[in-house]
Amino acid sequence: MGVIDAILGAGGVKAAGEAVAGAAEVFVPNATKRMQAAHEAWMGAMDQFGDEFRYGRVGWFDAAVNGLNRLPRPFLAFGTLGLFVYAMVDPAGFSVRMRGLDEVPEPLWWLLAAIVGFYFGAREAHYFRSRAPRGSAAAATPQAAAADEPNAALDEWRAGRGG
């Protein structure tokens, strides 16, 4: 290092290293800066989404919409049971209506399946994300469980450092 320091001057090695790092970032982006930018964007989005739910709405309109949101599942369940009853009560009428359903084009069935699937999938994802954890997340990892146990080597090392 003495020769390089003598050639570049005092502090020249550090300046040369910074110049090389700056030139390298032109070709390969800095992963740390990219991760920090992604984290800041994510936190900004979370803050924006949080602002939407900051004030609880308890008016009649919100209660009505919450009630409407709870209707599709019972309607689908009872409607399906109703089709079985209808098939037993009026087989000829049921047959005519089922032939009408047979005329529905296949892409429309795919669209219906996507809508119903995404509706129930979104509900399930919402409940999955919002349920309380069963135990402490930190206690679930083996490292956290090991951190609670006494460690003689670590205690000796801490005593030797004076900390």
C-alpha positions in Angstrom: 0.0 0.0 0.0 2.9 2.3 0.6 3.8 2.4 -3.1 0.3 3.0 -4.3 -0.2 5.6 -1.5 3.0 7.3 -2.6 1.9 7.4 -6.3 -1.7 8.6 -5.7 -0.9 10.8 -2.7 -2.5 11.0 0.7 -6.2 9.9 0.5 -5.7 9.0 -3.2 -6.4 5.3 -2.6 -9.8 6.2 -1.1 -10.6 8.6 -4.0 -9.5 6.0 -6.5 -11.7 3.3 -4.9 -14.7 5.6 -4.9 -14.1 6.5 -8.5 -14.0 2.8 -9.4 -17.1 2.1 -7.4 -18.9 5.0 -9.1 -17.9 3.7 -12.6 -19.0 0.2 -11.7 -22.4 1.5 -10.7 -22.9 2.7 -14.3 -22.7 -0.9 -15.5 -24.1 -2.8 -12.5 -26.7 -1.0 -10.3 -26.1 -0.7 -6.6 -28.2 -3.5 -5.0 -28.4 -1.7 -1.7 -29.7 1.5 -3.2 -32.2 -0.5 -5.3 -33.5 -2.3 -2.2 -33.8 1.0 -0.3 -35.7 2.6 -3.2 -38.0 -0.4 -3.4 -38.6 -0.3 0.4 -39.4 3.4 0.3 -41.8 2.9 -2.5 -43.5 0.0 -0.6 -43.7 2.1 2.6 -45.2 5.0 0.6 -47.9 2.7 -0.8 -48.6 1.2 2.6 -49.0 4.7 4.1 -51.3 5.7 1.3 -53.4 2.6 1.7 -53.5 3.1 5.5 -54.8 6.7 5.0 -57.9 5.2 3.4 -58.8 3.3 6.6 -57.7 5.8 9.2 -61.2 6.9 10.1 -63.8 4.3 10.8 -67.0 4.7 8.9 -70.1 3.6 10.8 -72.9 5.3 8.9 -76.0 3.6 7.5 -74.5 3.4 4.0 -71.5 1.5 5.2 -73.6 -0.9 7.2 -75.8 -1.4 4.1 -72.8 -2.1 1.9 -71.3 -4.5 4.5 -74.6 -6.3 4.5 -74.6 -6.6 0.7 -71.1 -7.9 0.8 -72.3 -10.8 3.0 -75.1 -11.9 0.6 -73.3 -13.7 -2.3 -72.2 -16.8 -0.3 -75.7 -17.5 1.2 -77.3 -16.8 -2.2 -75.1 -19.3 -4.0 -75.5 -21.9 -1.3 -79.3 -21.7 -1.0 -79.7 -21.2 -4.7 -77.9 -24.4 -5.4 -80.1 -26.2 -2.9 -83.1 -24.5 -4.5 -82.1 -26.0 -7.9 -82.3 -29.5 -6.4 -85.8 -28.8 -5.0 -86.9 -27.2 -8.3 -85.7 -30.3 -10.2 -87.9 -32.5 -8.0 -90.9 -30.3 -8.0 -91.0 -29.5 -11.7 -88.7 -31.8 -13.7 -90.0 -30.5 -17.1 -89.5 -26.9 -16.3 -86.0 -27.7 -14.8 -85.1 -29.5 -18.0 -86.1 -26.6 -20.2 -84.0 -24.2 -18.1 -81.0 -26.5 -18.1 -81.2 -26.7 -21.9 -81.1 -22.9 -21.9 -78.0 -22.9 -19.8 -76.5 -25.3 -22.3 -76.7 -22.6 -24.9 -74.5 -20.2 -22.9 -71.2 -19.9 -24.7 -68.1 -21.4 -23.1 -66.2 -18.0 -22.7 -69.1 -16.7 -20.6 -68.7 -19.7 -18.3 -65.0 -19.0 -18.0 -65.8 -15.4 -17.1 -68.3 -16.5 -14.5 -65.8 -18.9 -13.0 -63.1 -16.2 -12.9 -65.5 -13.7 -11.1 -66.7 -16.2 -8.5 -63.1 -17.6 -8.0 -61.6 -14.2 -7.6 -64.4 -13.1 -5.2 -64.0 -16.0 -2.9 -60.2 -16.1 -3.3 -60.0 -12.4 -2.4 -62.2 -13.0 0.7 -60.0 -15.9 1.7 -56.8 -13.9 1.2 -58.3 -11.1 3.3 -59.1 -13.4 6.2 -55.8 -15.2 5.8 -53.9 -11.8 6.0 -55.9 -10.3 8.8 -56.1 -13.3 11.2 -54.0 -13.0 14.4 -50.9 -15.2 14.5 -51.2 -18.3 16.7 -47.9 -17.7 18.4 -45.2 -15.2 18.5 -43.5 -15.1 15.1 -40.1 -14.7 16.7 -40.6 -17.9 18.9 -41.4 -19.9 15.7 -37.9 -19.8 14.5 -35.2 -22.1 15.8 -32.8 -19.2 16.1 -35.2 -17.4 18.4 -35.8 -20.4 20.5 -32.0 -20.9 20.8 -31.5 -17.3 21.7 -33.6 -17.8 24.9 -31.4 -20.6 26.1 -28.2 -19.9 28.1 -25.1 -20.1 26.0 -21.8 -20.6 28.0 -19.5 -19.7 25.1 -21.4 -16.5 24.4 -21.4 -15.6 28.1 -17.6 -16.2 28.3 -17.0 -14.1 25.2 -19.1 -11.2 26.6 -17.2 -11.4 29.9 -13.8 -11.2 28.1 -14.9 -8.1 26.1 -16.1 -6.4 29.2 -19.6 -6.1 27.9 
